[in-house]
């Protein structure tokens, strides 16, 4: 018979290691939230610039090349931006 029971729980880590890991989780979560906010802010600014440039008749192809994406993605981004801000 195997000396290790399948339902045996592992030994919990020392409390000081848990506290350090929990603090690291808190820090990472704060950094993730800050990054998400920056991404959202950048997206709003990008859409505003795209709208401005479209009003100046800059072609979708030119915008797509500058953004490193497809014309369809630019169109969707502009449409999405109008829908969300309206």
C-alpha positions in Angstrom: 0.0 0.0 0.0 1.2 3.5 -0.8 2.3 5.5 2.3 0.9 8.7 0.8 -2.8 9.0 1.1 -4.5 10.5 -2.0 -6.7 12.8 0.1 -3.8 14.2 2.2 -3.4 17.9 2.0 0.0 19.4 1.4 1.8 21.1 4.3 0.9 24.8 4.2 3.8 27.3 3.6 5.2 29.3 6.4 3.1 32.3 7.3 5.8 34.8 6.3 6.0 33.4 2.8 2.2 33.6 2.4 2.2 37.2 3.5 4.9 38.1 1.0 3.0 36.4 -1.8 -0.3 38.1 -0.9 1.5 41.4 -0.9 2.9 40.7 -4.3 -0.6 39.8 -5.6 -1.9 43.1 -4.3 0.9 45.0 -6.1 0.4 43.2 -9.3 -3.3 43.8 -9.2 -2.8 47.5 -8.7 -0.3 47.6 -11.6 -2.8 45.7 -13.8 -5.6 48.2 -13.0 -3.3 51.1 -13.8 -2.3 49.6 -17.1 -5.9 48.9 -18.0 -6.7 52.6 -17.4 -3.8 53.7 -19.5 -4.9 51.4 -22.3 -8.5 52.8 -22.2 -7.2 56.4 -22.1 -4.9 55.6 -25.1 -7.8 54.1 -27.0 -9.9 57.2 -26.5 -7.1 59.5 -27.7 -6.4 57.2 -30.7 -10.0 57.2 -31.7 -10.2 61.0 -31.4 -7.1 61.3 -33.7 -8.5 58.9 -36.2 -11.8 60.9 -36.3 -9.8 64.1 -36.8 -7.8 62.6 -39.6 -10.9 61.2 -41.3 -12.4 64.7 -41.2 -9.3 65.8 -43.1 -10.0 63.1 -45.6 -7.0 60.9 -44.8 -7.7 57.5 -46.4 -8.4 54.5 -44.2 -5.4 52.8 -45.8 -3.1 55.5 -44.6 -4.5 55.4 -41.1 -4.3 51.6 -41.1 -0.6 51.6 -42.2 0.2 54.2 -39.5 -1.6 52.1 -36.8 -0.1 48.8 -38.1 -3.6 47.3 -38.6 -6.2 46.7 -41.3 -8.5 49.3 -42.9 -11.4 47.2 -41.5 -10.0 47.5 -38.0 -9.8 51.3 -38.3 -13.4 51.5 -39.6 -14.6 49.3 -36.7 -12.6 51.3 -34.2 -14.1 54.6 -35.4 -17.6 53.1 -35.4 -17.0 51.6 -31.9 -15.8 55.0 -30.6 -18.8 56.9 -32.0 -21.2 54.3 -30.4 -19.5 54.4 -27.0 -19.3 58.2 -26.7 -22.8 58.9 -28.1 
